[in-house]
Amino acid sequence: MNHILLLFGLYFIQGLPYGVQTGFLPVYLRSKGISLASVGAFKLLLLPWFLKGLWAPLVDRFASKASWLRGSVAAMFVTCLFISCIHPDDTVALCALLFLFNLFSATQDVAVDGLAIQLLDGAELGAGNTAQVVGYKSGAVMASGLTAIEQTLGWTGVFAALAAVYFAALLVLQGRVKDGECTSPDGQTKGDKSARDDYKGHQSALRNVHAEVMNTEGTVWVAVFVLIYKLGEQGAVSLFPLFLLDGGTSAVEVSFWSGVLGMGASIVGSTWGGVLLSTYRLATVRVVKRHCQLRLLPLLLMLWLTANPYDRGNLTGCLSVASIVLLHFHSGVVTTATFTLMMQCSRLAPDHVQATHFTTLATIEVIGKMLFTATLGGITEYIGYGMTFLMLLCLALGMLYSFRFCPNHFMLQITN
């Protein structure tokens, strides 16, 4: 249980940058009159998340996971202090600091993923990945709610508050996470020193490490799946709040509906996904498939709402909230089950590349959803909200075809 609580806390602070850049910043920038294309372009600053697989072997090989965690959290604390001192109209400085924010956050992600693989045994995968997803989304909820804080404390207050959170996390890490204390469930020390010793015995070049990753059983299908499974859903999650904002809904209401109610529903969904996997012991892929089908319903509702933007009788707050909550709930179940599937696949890799394997899959997952949403604003300005949501529905429907090619052992695999 201590492992689960530790991972929850680490993934909580890891979710803060995601909430800032997908919840707080888009609403803030759009409310200041920034174009949809420019708002979407800010997601390109997430580039370090796309490339983190390149330096994941360095995190495996050098220093300890605890050292990487403390260093990355300290760097995010300092970065937030700098962001609080600049004016948001200083685009160059803002972009540079947000890029560094993502760089340090992505490095923390590599270290935490490696730590999770070391700490969790097979029976803990469902609970561990629930803690991962729920912790991450709880951090995102907190960051998404910064719009209300900005109304009172301003830009400086928002990032000073984030800096305070990272400082508190750093104090906790100093006392609770120490080098060489990670122990596997069988009682054998699996600290970073032994991991380095194992890696030193492995003489393959970096390209061979990634070859081992991709040659692991089932990796190609999982990689393709995580690249496409979020396209329609993530596009709707990022675009629908901006549609509401353009329709006259206040920024505070949009942030509350999307960031608090929506992410709250996502946390409930993630928790329910963990129950389905750990308590009811359903096959992971079957859980993913069922809820990928169910999320088509709120996407249909969003399409109907965006196709009638001037019919105020149709565009009601009740329907908007219902579509947001339903989509986030099914998204939460799908995310928990998918990350469990990724970890099941990573555990099939050789020990010395497991962290790199999981990080590679997680990187592909980020590439799939973030690169697409970065271009979505420009697409929407060209074809309109209604046609864009029709495209998103088609993407969510089309990805269901990928289950026809799922390896049989994944269709039957449960957490154990």
N, C-alpha and C positions, 0 to 999 in steps of 0.2 A: 504493500500500500504506500510506503514511503516513496518508492520509485514512481508510482503513479502521480502522487502529489507533486513531486519534484518536476516531473515532465509537464504537468499542467501549468505550473508557474513559469517554466522556461518558455513554453509555447504561448502563454499569455503575453509576455513582453514581446515575443516575436510577432504577435498579431497586431501590435500597435501601428507599425509602419504601413501595413496593409490597409487598416481602417483609415489612416490619415490620407492615403493616396487614392483610395476607392470610395470613401465615404465623405470625409471632410473636404478635401481639396476640390473635387469636381463641383460640389454644390457651392462652395465658397467662390470659385473662379467664375462659374456660370452666373451667379448672382451679381457679380461685378461686371457682367456684360461680355465675358470672354467667349469666343466662338466655340461651337461644338468640336470643330476640328482641332483647335488649339488645346481644349480641355483633354481630348483624347491623346494628343501628342505628348502630354506630360507623362503618360504611361511608358513612354520610351525610356524614361529615367530608371525604369525597372530592369535595365539591361544587365546589371550584376546578377540578378536572379536567373537570367538566361544562361549566364556563363559560369555559374558557381561550380559546375561539374569539372571545370578545368583546374581549379585549385583544391578541389576536395581531396585528392591524394596527398596534398601537402598537410592538410589538417589531420589526415590519418597518420602521417609519417612523423611530423615534427611537433615537439612540445606535447602538452597534454590537452585533452578535451576541456578540462577545467580552465587551463590557461587561455585557450581560444575563447571560451565563454566570457571570462572576466575581461579580456582585452576588447572583445567586440561590444560588450555592454557599456564599458567605459567610453569607448569611441562614440557610441550612439548618444550617451549622456552629453558629451562635449559638443557633438553636432547639433543637438536640439538647443543647447545654449546659444550657439552661433546663429541658428535660424531665428531664435526669439529676438535677436539683436538687429536683424535686417528688416527692411520694408518689403512687403510682398511684391511691390511694383519693380523691385530690383531683380529682373528676370534672370540675369546671368548668375548672380550670387545665389538666388533661390535654387536654380537648376543644379548648380555645382554642389550645393549642400545637400539637396535631396538625392543626388547621385551617390554621394558619400554615405548618406543615411542608408540607402539600399545596399551599398557595398558591405557595410558593417553588419547589417541585418542578415544578408545572404550568408555571410561567413558564420554568424551565430547559428543559422539554420543548419549548416553542414555539421557543426560541432554537436548540436542537440540531436540531430538524426543519428549520428554515430553513437552518441551516448545511449539513445533509446534502444538501438540494436544490441548494444552490450548488456543493458540492464534487463530487458524483457525476455522471458522464456515464451515458448509457444502458447501456453495457456493464458498468458497475459497480453497477447497481441490485441485482442478485441478491446479490453479495458485500456490498454496503453494507447491505442490509436483513438479511442474515444477521448481520453485525456488530451491527446495531441490536438484533435480537431476542435473540441469544446474549448480548451484553453486558448487556442489561436483565435477562435471566433469571439471569445469573451474579450480578448484584447482589442479585436476589431470593433466590437460594439462600443467599448469605452472610447476608442479613438473617433468613431463615427459620431458620437455624441458631443464632440468638441465644438460643433456649430453653435450649440446653446452657450457654451463657455465663451466663445468668441464674441457673442452678442454683448457679454458683460465685461470680459477682461481684455478683449481685443486679441490681435495676432500674437503679441508678445506674451500675454498670459497663457495662451494655448500651448506654446512650445516650452515655456517655463514649467508648466504643469507636467508635460511629457518628460522634461529633463529631471524633474523631481522623482517621477516614477522609475526612471532608469537608475538614478542614484540609489534609491531604496533597494532596487533589484541587485545592484552591485554590492551593497552591504550584506544582503542575504547570501549571495554567491560566495563572498569572502568567508562567511561562517559555516555554510552548509555543503559546499562543493569543493572538495580538496583533491589534489593530484593523487592518483593511484588508489582512490577509494572505491572505484566502480567494481562491483563484484557480480559475477553471473549467478543465476539461480542455483547452480550446482555447487556454489561455495568456492569455486576457483577464482582467483583474482584475474580480472580481465581489464586491468588498468591500462593506461596508455603506454607504460614502459614495455609490457609484454607485447602490446600491439606493434610498437616500434621494432621490437626484436624480431617478431614474425615478418614484418615488412622488410627489414634489412636482409633477411634470408631470401627474399623474393627479388630476383635480379632482372626481372623484365623491365623494359623501357616503358615510359608512360603510355605509349600507344598500345602496348600489349596489355596494360591494365584495363584500358577501355575495351580492348578486344575480348578480354575475359568477361567483362561486364555484359557485353552484347551477346556473348555465346552462352550465357546462363539460360537454362531451360525456361521457355515462356517469355523471355524478355522482349523479343521483337513485338509480339502481340500486345503485351502490356504497354510498351512504349507507344505504339500506334494508338491504342485505346485512350491513354491519358492525354495524348495530343489533341484528340477531337471531342472527348466526351463532354467538355464544358462549353463548347463554342456557343451554342444557342442560348444556354442558360446564363452564362456569364455576360453575354452581350445584353440580354434583357435586364439582368441585375444592375449593370452599370448605366444603361440608357434610360430605363423607365423613370428613375428619380428626376433626370433632367427633363423628360417629357412633362412630368408633373409640375416642375418648376416653371417651365415655359408656359404651362397652362394657367398659371396664376397662383399655384399653391405656394405658401411661404417657405423660405429656406429651413426654418426651424421645424415646420410640420414635415417637410420632405425628409429631413435628417432623422426625425423621430420615427416616421413610418418605416423608412428603409434601414436606418442604422440601428434603431433600438428594437422595434417590433419585428422587423425582418430578420435581423441577426439573432434576436431572441428565439424566433421560430427555428432558425438554422441550428442553434445550440440544442433545442429540444429534439430536432431531427437527428443531429449527430449522436445525442445520447440514446435515442431510440435505435439508431443503427447499431450502436454498441451492444444494446440489449439483444437485438435480433441475432447478432453474431456470437455473443458470449453466453447468453442465457438460453435462447432458443436454438442456438448452434445451427443456424441456417447456412447453407453454402454461400460464400462471399459473393461470387459472381451473380448468383440468383437474386440476392438482395439488391445489387447494383442495377441489374436489368429491370426488376419490377419498378423501382422508383425512378429510373430513367423514363419508363413508360408513363408513370403517374404525373411527372412534372410537365407533361404535354398539356394538361388541363389548365394550369395557371398561365401558361404561355398563350393558349388560345384566348383566355380572358384578356390578357394584355393586348393581344392583337386586336380584339374587338374594341377595346377602349381607345387605342391609338388610331383606329380606322374611323372613329367618330369624335375627333378632337373638339368640334364646335357644338356638339350636342351635350349641353351641360347636364341634361337629365340622365344621360348615360354615364358620363364621367363623374361618378360620385366618389366621395372619400371612402365609402364602405367597400365598393368594388375594387378600388385601387389597393386598399389595405388587404383585402382578401387575396388578391392576386399576388401581392408581395409576400404575405405570410405563407401561402401555400407553396410558392416557388422556393422560398428559402427553406421551408421544412424538408421538402424532398431533396433539395440540394444538400442539406446537412446529412441525410441518410446516405446519399450517393457518395459524398466526400469521405465519410468515415469508412464505408465499405471499400471504396477504391484505395484509400491509403493502407488499409489492412491488406488488400490484395497486393499492393506494391511491396509491403514489408514481407509478405509470404514469398513473393518472388525473389526478393533480395536475400532471404535466408537460404535460398538454393545456391547462391553464389559462393565462391571460395571465401574463407574467413577474412583474408587480408584485403578484399575488395568490396565487402558488404556495404560499408558506409558510402563508398564511391558509387556503388550500384544503386542504392536507394536515392542518393543525391542526384544521380543522372536521371532517374525516373521522375523525381520531383521537379527537376529543371525542365524536362520536357513538358510536364504538366503545366508549369508556369508559362512556358513559351506558347503553348496552344491557346490559352485563354487571354494572355496579356497582349501579345502581338496583334491578335484579332481586334480586341477592344480598343487598342491604340488607333486603329484605322476606322473604327465604327462611326466616330463623330463626323468625319468627312463624308462617309457614305450616306449618313442620315441627312446631312445638309443637301446632298444631291438628289436623293430619291424620296426623302420624307420619312416620318416616323412609321406610318402604316406599312409601307413596302419593306422597311427595314425589319420590322417585327415579323412580317411574313417570311422573310429570309431566315430569321432566327428560328422560327418554328420549323421550317424545312430542315435546317441544320440539326436541330434536336431530334427530329424524326429520322433523318437519314443515318445518324450515328448508331441507331439501333441495329442496323445491318451488320455492324462489326461483331456482334455476339455470335453470328454464324461461324466465325473463324476462331472462336475461343478454344484453346487447348482443353481437352477433356478433363485433365486432372484439376484444372482450375474450376470447372463447372461443379465438381464434387467436393472441393477442398473446403474444410471448415477450420475455425480456430481451435487449436488443441494444445 
